[in-house]
């Protein structure tokens, strides 16, 4: 073999041997907008920024249930996790409580809130990489009948998770805890009159076939997380650690606009399929953010009183949350 060719082969082999390969779990199906626009976007950013030196392989919830993913990442079976805090409220309320904080990634860092959450999860064996928001606003209702007065949900049975309970009750409705997969048939059979949901996915579920309206204004906010096993993170050299965190920070600053655009596209499509906007009266509309945030804070405090109380104090001191007066 030509000596120069041999040197090139040996150099390439050494480079490949030094490449870092990481395994990521995602709590969302690999075809979902959240996995595609957040997790896979981060993977692509890291691959490009590292010139292929850091490779991340993605594994979906079919491998590990979303509600059981925190432990295999904190123990090192997987290196990275893309998830929502609601999936591990059996362990802590800190992750879910972030949904009570206004979307402003710079303020989250500058206020010390990001660092607080990072330090908290370090004790669980995890390094915080990013807190990407899923849009500048988080939630809406899908209803069979339009809003006609105030309170806007009076007399209606409305699907939701614990996140929405205080909002639905504050608007006169009766919360019904139910998974997203059961909403279509329940709307169709009249078991419920509506459903609380995020700003993406109504069309995927086909709820436009059994409900005629989506509500305005939207309200609240919601975030996802990128975590890394703390031991694995600490084992990386400083340059790779910095790269992962820099790409996480860049991701935080771009996902809201991306998911906002996807929501606009979905609403346009839903209108074409016959759905219409229905509007909360001003007296209700001005309370929406405070109602949902208050409920989320309380959920977090019930699970992790001291930590979430500290989070809330930081958020309130920096005007990053809205609560009921």
C-alpha positions in Angstrom: 0.0 0.0 0.0 1.2 3.5 -0.8 2.6 5.0 2.4 0.7 8.3 2.0 -2.6 6.5 1.6 -1.9 4.4 4.6 -1.2 7.5 6.7 -4.6 9.0 5.5 -6.4 5.8 6.4 -4.8 5.7 9.9 -5.6 9.4 10.4 -9.3 8.9 9.4 -9.5 5.8 11.6 -8.1 7.8 14.6 -10.5 10.6 14.0 -13.5 8.3 13.8 -12.3 6.5 17.0 -12.3 9.9 18.8 -15.8 10.8 17.6 -18.4 11.0 20.4 -21.6 9.0 19.9 -24.5 9.7 22.2 -27.9 8.0 22.6 -31.0 10.2 23.1 -34.5 9.3 24.3 -37.5 11.3 23.2 -40.8 11.3 24.9 -42.6 12.1 21.7 -43.2 9.9 18.6 -40.4 10.4 16.1 -42.9 11.8 13.5 -44.3 14.4 15.9 -43.7 18.1 15.4 -41.9 18.4 18.7 -39.4 15.6 18.0 -38.9 16.9 14.5 -38.6 20.6 15.2 -36.8 20.4 18.6 -35.0 17.1 19.2 -33.9 16.5 15.6 -33.1 20.1 15.1 -30.7 20.0 18.1 -29.1 16.8 16.8 -28.5 18.5 13.4 -27.1 21.6 15.0 -24.7 19.6 17.1 -23.6 17.5 14.2 -23.0 20.5 12.0 -21.2 22.6 14.7 -19.0 19.7 15.7 -18.3 18.8 12.0 -19.6 15.3 12.7 -17.5 14.8 15.8 -20.5 14.5 18.0 -23.2 12.1 16.7 -26.6 11.7 18.5 -28.8 8.7 17.8 -32.5 9.1 18.6 -34.7 6.5 20.3 -38.5 7.0 20.6 -41.0 6.3 23.3 -41.5 2.8 21.9 -38.1 1.9 23.5 -38.9 3.4 26.9 -42.3 4.9 28.0 -42.2 8.7 28.4 -43.2 8.3 32.1 -40.2 6.1 32.8 -37.4 7.8 30.8 -35.8 9.9 33.5 -34.2 7.0 35.4 -32.4 5.3 32.4 -30.9 8.7 31.5 -29.9 9.6 35.1 -28.4 6.1 35.5 -26.5 6.3 32.2 -28.3 3.7 30.1 -29.0 6.6 27.7 -27.0 9.8 27.4 -29.6 12.4 26.5 -33.3 13.0 27.1 -35.8 15.2 25.3 -39.0 15.4 27.4 -41.6 17.5 29.1 -41.6 18.0 32.9 -45.1 16.6 33.2 -43.7 13.1 32.3 -41.7 12.9 35.5 -43.9 14.6 38.1 -43.8 11.3 40.1 -40.1 12.3 40.8 -40.3 16.1 40.9 -42.6 19.1 40.2 -39.7 21.4 39.1 -39.8 20.5 35.4 -43.5 20.9 35.0 -43.5 24.2 37.0 -41.5 25.9 34.3 -44.8 26.1 32.3 -45.8 29.0 34.6 -43.0 31.2 33.3 -43.4 33.6 30.4 -41.4 32.7 27.3 -38.2 34.7 27.3 -35.1 32.5 27.1 -32.7 35.4 27.8 -34.7 36.3 31.0 -34.7 32.7 32.1 -30.9 32.7 32.0 -30.3 36.3 33.3 -32.7 35.8 36.3 -30.8 32.8 37.5 -33.8 30.5 37.0 -32.0 28.4 34.4 -29.1 27.9 36.7 -31.4 27.0 39.6 -33.1 24.3 37.5 -29.7 23.0 36.3 -28.4 22.7 39.9 -31.6 21.0 41.0 -31.4 18.3 38.3 -27.7 17.8 39.0 -28.8 16.2 42.2 -30.8 13.7 40.1 -27.8 12.8 38.0 -28.7 15.1 35.1 -27.2 18.1 33.3 -29.6 20.6 31.9 -28.8 21.4 28.3 -31.7 23.4 27.1 -35.3 24.5 28.0 -36.9 25.0 24.5 -40.3 26.7 24.5 -43.0 25.2 22.3 -44.2 28.5 21.0 -44.7 32.0 22.4 -48.1 30.8 23.7 -49.1 27.4 24.9 -52.7 26.4 25.0 -56.2 26.6 23.5 -59.6 24.9 23.9 -61.4 22.9 21.2 -65.2 23.2 21.6 -68.3 21.6 20.0 -70.2 24.8 20.4 -69.1 28.5 20.4 -68.6 30.7 23.4 -71.7 32.8 24.1 -71.0 34.6 27.3 -69.0 34.7 30.5 -67.7 32.6 32.1 -67.0 31.0 28.7 -67.0 27.4 29.7 -70.0 27.5 32.1 -71.9 24.2 32.1 -69.4 22.4 29.9 -67.5 19.2 30.5 -64.0 19.8 29.2 -61.1 17.3 28.8 -57.8 18.2 30.3 -54.8 17.2 32.3 -54.0 18.5 35.8 -52.3 21.5 34.0 -55.6 22.9 32.9 -57.8 22.2 35.9 -57.7 25.6 37.5 -58.3 27.3 34.2 -61.3 25.2 33.3 -62.8 25.6 36.7 -62.1 29.4 36.7 -64.0 29.6 33.4 -67.0 27.8 34.8 -66.3 24.4 33.3 -66.0 20.9 34.8 -62.6 19.3 34.2 -62.5 15.7 32.9 -59.1 14.0 33.1 -58.6 12.1 29.9 -55.8 11.1 27.6 -55.6 12.8 24.2 -56.3 9.5 22.5 -59.8 9.3 24.0 -60.9 12.8 23.1 -62.2 12.0 19.6 -64.7 9.4 20.6 -65.7 11.3 23.7 -66.5 14.4 21.7 -68.3 12.3 19.1 -70.5 10.6 21.8 -71.1 13.8 23.7 -69.3 12.6 26.8 -67.4 15.9 26.8 -68.1 19.3 25.3 -64.5 20.3 24.6 -60.9 19.7 25.2 -57.9 21.7 26.4 -54.8 21.2 24.3 -51.6 22.7 23.0 -51.4 24.7 19.8 -50.3 21.8 17.6 -51.9 18.4 17.0 -55.7 19.1 16.8 -55.6 18.2 13.1 -53.5 15.1 13.6 -56.1 13.8 16.0 -58.9 14.7 13.6 -60.9 16.6 16.3 -62.1 19.0 13.6 -64.4 16.2 12.5 -66.2 16.2 15.9 -65.7 19.8 17.1 -66.4 23.0 15.3 -64.4 25.6 17.2 -61.0 26.5 18.6 -60.7 29.3 21.1 -59.0 32.7 21.1 -57.0 34.1 22.7 -54.5 31.4 23.3 -53.0 31.3 26.8 -50.1 30.2 29.0 -46.9 28.7 27.7 -45.2 25.3 27.7 -41.6 24.1 27.6 -39.7 20.9 26.9 -36.3 19.9 28.2 -33.0 18.5 26.9 -31.1 16.7 29.7 -27.8 14.8 29.6 -26.5 12.2 32.0 -24.3 14.3 34.4 -21.5 11.7 34.5 -21.4 11.5 30.7 -21.4 15.3 30.4 -18.6 15.7 32.9 -16.5 13.1 31.0 -16.5 15.2 27.8 -13.7 17.7 27.3 -14.5 21.3 27.8 -14.8 22.1 24.1 -17.5 19.5 23.6 -19.4 20.6 26.8 -19.4 24.2 25.6 -20.6 23.1 22.1 -23.5 21.1 23.5 -24.6 24.0 25.8 -24.1 26.7 23.0 -26.3 24.7 20.7 -28.9 24.3 23.4 -29.0 28.0 24.0 -29.4 28.7 20.3 -32.2 26.1 20.2 -34.0 27.9 23.0 -34.0 31.1 21.0 -35.5 29.7 17.8 -38.1 27.1 18.7 -40.9 29.5 19.8 -41.0 31.2 16.3 -40.9 27.8 14.6 -43.8 26.3 16.6 -45.7 29.6 16.3 -45.5 29.3 12.5 -46.6 25.6 12.6 -49.6 26.6 14.7 -50.6 29.3 12.2 -50.4 26.7 9.4 -52.6 24.3 11.4 -55.2 26.9 12.1 -55.4 27.8 8.4 -55.9 24.2 7.5 -58.5 23.7 10.2 -60.4 26.7 8.9 -60.4 25.2 5.4 -61.9 22.0 7.0 -64.7 24.0 8.6 -63.5 24.9 12.1 -64.0 28.5 13.3 -62.5 30.7 16.0 -64.6 31.5 19.0 -63.6 34.2 21.4 -63.5 34.5 25.2 -65.1 37.7 26.5 -62.6 40.3 27.7 -63.4 39.6 31.4 -62.3 35.9 30.8 -59.6 36.6 28.3 -57.6 38.8 30.7 -57.6 36.1 33.4 -56.4 33.2 31.2 -52.7 33.5 31.8 -53.1 34.0 35.5 -55.5 31.1 35.9 -53.3 28.6 34.1 -50.1 29.8 35.8 -51.6 29.7 39.2 -52.7 26.1 38.7 -49.2 25.1 37.4 -47.4 26.7 40.3 -49.7 24.9 42.8 -49.1 21.5 41.0 -45.4 22.0 41.3 -45.5 23.1 44.9 -47.6 20.1 45.8 -44.9 17.8 44.4 -41.7 19.8 45.4 -42.6 22.5 47.9 -39.3 24.1 48.6 -37.8 24.0 45.1 -40.8 25.2 43.2 -41.5 27.9 45.8 -37.9 29.1 45.1 -38.6 29.0 41.3 -41.8 31.0 41.8 -40.0 33.6 43.9 -37.3 34.1 41.1 -40.1 34.4 38.5 -42.1 36.9 40.4 -39.2 39.0 41.3 -38.3 39.3 37.6 -41.9 39.8 36.3 -41.8 36.4 34.5 -45.2 35.0 35.6 -48.8 36.0 35.9 -50.8 34.9 39.0 -54.3 35.4 40.2 -54.7 38.6 42.4 
